[in-house]
Amino acid sequence: MGGNGKHRWKISFHRYSSSSSSNSKMESKQPNKEFICPISRSLMSDPVVVSSGQTFERISVQVCRDLGYSPKLEDGSRPDFTTVISNLAIKSTILNWCESSGTDYPRAPDYRTVEQLVRSEMAADRNSGPKIRVSERELLRGVVDNPPVIFSHAATELGHRVNHFYSSSSEESVVIAGSPATPLPLTTRPSCYSSSPPSSEIVENETLTQTLNPHSLTPEEEQFLAKLKSTEVFEQEEAVISLRKLTRTREDLRVPLCTPRILSAVRTLISSKYATVQTNAIALLVNLSLDNRNKVQIVRSGFVPLLIEALMDGTSESQEHAAGALFSLAIEDENQMAIGVLGALAPLLHSLRSDSERTRNDSALALYHLTLVQSNRVKLVKLGSVPTLLAMTKDRNLASRVLLILCNLALCTEGKSVMLDANAVECFVGLLRKGEVESEATRENCVAALWALSQGSMRFRGLAKDARAGEVLREIEERGSERAREKAKRILQMMRGREEEEEAATAKPWEGVLDSSSGVSRNRYRVGGGRNMNGPNSTTF
């Protein structure tokens, strides 16, 4: 398997079109790259998501697992086949494409055919690349890739709090899909991250960085690896603490230090039974994840299941860092679906009740980013999260972040229906009326949640009327922030518009009665006044 891997797994497929078809028609029948299995190179009939987040044909995964082989993909990564979950969304999309393009539904590839492809790749893999020791080869094969991630919602650093931890209630805003210009306060750094180390660490970090060059880390990397993989717990602890301090102060070293071998060693330490080793390993991962270029690689290296386990069973400090790591990784758009598939939603929801404020805050922001994906919204709703989240809006320290999640849930049909059934309208109006909302950002998020519920819902107006939302929204329209006023104004316009529609619908039957009973033309008798165009003696109502 020579080169960089792109040539080896080049996707090929048959264009399903007749010889007489035009080029444009042929192009329209060309399947998307995502529909093609990178291993079998054919249209997938039974797509599955693996632990590293990629999607393959089920038989292709079975062959690779049977042979104990993880192929190198186009991006240079190697997938992790530990967990296999059916990808029903992609399967449905492929079937819809087949119907619209007139293509036959794909059939599962033959096991032996796929086996031959994989064996040929294994042979090429053995004969290519630099010669490395067997132990290193096994280590590299163990560095398998994890779920996809997504990020695009905040790129600037925000103001520090007094204790030097970044505040989640920052000045930055994010726009909810389907809700134009709705500001949602957001931070891009976990609460457990501190950019200002104690002065006692500065001298030590300077000593460490003197031996490290961000452009050439090989010798130093070997030294760290030797300690990280040592059987002596003291050496493991020493190495991971040193790397944690280094990556906290030296942003330029985060990418060079995020290598497959170091990630593999750190992944082992996160499972350590020694609390100090585990805590510092997760904190190191948080620091590495702060660089956007590392986020996808970290998720695809198999860390998400370990972070979930630490979030559920780790010490209080480990839980803080685990929640911070999941939040940081969830910011990347390409990771969001995979993190949800790997089961992070339920533990994060449970962590909203943690005794640690940092764990609660970062868990909430992780859930906000994860619910930017439709599939995660539906999963979270099915977990019975809505009543829990609505109850948490009364917690003044958590309300703003919880409202962010509810805004996202209101954008899906399932979430909107459950929220309306759970009296979410009355809850939000009550928060605004009783003055329980202290910050302007929380007030804006509350109005944004009402706006999201109002979209496409015939039930909203009745529920809002019962909750006397009009008077609260009018007050916000007059005295609220610019963004809150805009949303309140739109909701009020929508409510008035529906009132006029109902009045018009009520009036039409009476017009019909007048027409049928008197036999007089509607042109002569108009409801609503105006001059009669047929003469001065005509009557107007």
Secondary structure as GFF3:
##gff-version 3
##sequence-region A 1 541
A	DSSP	alpha_helix	23	28	.	.	.	ID=ss1
A	DSSP	three_ten_helix	33	35	.	.	.	ID=ss2
A	DSSP	beta_strand	47	50	.	.	.	ID=ss3
A	DSSP	beta_strand	55	57	.	.	.	ID=ss4
A	DSSP	alpha_helix	58	67	.	.	.	ID=ss5
A	DSSP	beta_strand	84	86	.	.	.	ID=ss6
A	DSSP	alpha_helix	88	101	.	.	.	ID=ss7
A	DSSP	alpha_helix	111	126	.	.	.	ID=ss8
A	DSSP	alpha_helix	134	142	.	.	.	ID=ss9
A	DSSP	beta_strand	150	151	.	.	.	ID=ss10
A	DSSP	alpha_helix	199	209	.	.	.	ID=ss11
A	DSSP	alpha_helix	218	228	.	.	.	ID=ss12
A	DSSP	alpha_helix	233	249	.	.	.	ID=ss13
A	DSSP	three_ten_helix	251	253	.	.	.	ID=ss14
A	DSSP	alpha_helix	254	257	.	.	.	ID=ss15
A	DSSP	alpha_helix	260	270	.	.	.	ID=ss16
A	DSSP	alpha_helix	275	289	.	.	.	ID=ss17
A	DSSP	alpha_helix	292	299	.	.	.	ID=ss18
A	DSSP	alpha_helix	304	313	.	.	.	ID=ss19
A	DSSP	alpha_helix	316	330	.	.	.	ID=ss20
A	DSSP	beta_strand	332	332	.	.	.	ID=ss21
A	DSSP	alpha_helix	333	341	.	.	.	ID=ss22
A	DSSP	alpha_helix	345	351	.	.	.	ID=ss23
A	DSSP	alpha_helix	357	370	.	.	.	ID=ss24
A	DSSP	alpha_helix	374	382	.	.	.	ID=ss25
A	DSSP	alpha_helix	385	392	.	.	.	ID=ss26
A	DSSP	alpha_helix	399	409	.	.	.	ID=ss27
A	DSSP	alpha_helix	413	421	.	.	.	ID=ss28
A	DSSP	alpha_helix	424	433	.	.	.	ID=ss29
A	DSSP	alpha_helix	440	454	.	.	.	ID=ss30
A	DSSP	alpha_helix	460	466	.	.	.	ID=ss31
A	DSSP	alpha_helix	469	479	.	.	.	ID=ss32
A	DSSP	alpha_helix	482	518	.	.	.	ID=ss33
###
